[in-house]
Amino acid sequence: MQIVGTSVFVEPINPQPPLLPEAETSLPWFAIRTRSNFEKVAAIALENKGLGPYLPTYRNRRRWSDRVVVVDTPLFQGYVFCRFDPLNRLPILTTTGVISIVGCGNDPAPIDDKEIDAIDIILRSGLATEPCPFLREGQRVRVRRGSLAGVEGILTKKKSDFRLVISVTMLQRSIAVEIDRELIEVL
């Protein structure tokens, strides 16, 4: 197993392996659901079957009782990405640590190549990356901490800034305050 950049791949020893595994590019990407904390095990097993798994990771500081350790943690806990033929799912589903293939009903749902490429570009940039909650404009959120802790409102976006909108329904008036995305949680 090799750790390349901030992504974990299982590949034969290669002087400068690419971040994304080389696979048949005509095949779509799929998300594979794994058992809890089995992402790396599933990625190794998929690689041993000749498939090109992609397990994006980020550096995470973990505090133990006597020291601080930096570990590579999966960016999407419980998931590994892989290109494969959706009509030939059995090798995937019989892999150690794999629970299912993400999809609609019994049909696997492909992931847009642009989304996987964007993840890879971000990880190669070297910028600090970490998971965050999936937020959509218009969602109802609550401020978790800070001077606005406990305040609930609607999330909006103006240019690149997030705003929390609070409304007085009876007056049909609202106010907006700029808010740091890290301070809010989805209701």
Number of C-alpha atoms within 10 A of each C-alpha: 13 13 13 18 17 23 22 25 26 22 19 10 9 8 6 7 14 12 20 19 18 12 14 12 10 9 14 16 23 25 21 24 21 23 16 12 14 18 26 23 16 25 30 22 20 24 20 13 12 10 21 23 30 26 27 26 24 22 17 15 12 11 10 8 6 6 7 10 11 11 12 15 21 23 20 16 18 19 29 25 21 26 22 22 13 17 8 9 13 9 11 21 15 13 19 17 22 24 18 19 24 17 14 8 7 9 11 18 16 18 17 11 13 9 11 16 12 11 13 18 13 13 20 14 11 11 8 10 16 14 11 11 10 7 14 12 11 13 13 18 20 19 21 16 13 9 8 13 12 13 14 20 20 18 25 20 15 8 6 6 11 17 20 25 20 16 15 9 8 6 7 7 9 10 11 15 12 14 18 12 16 11 14 24 18 16 9
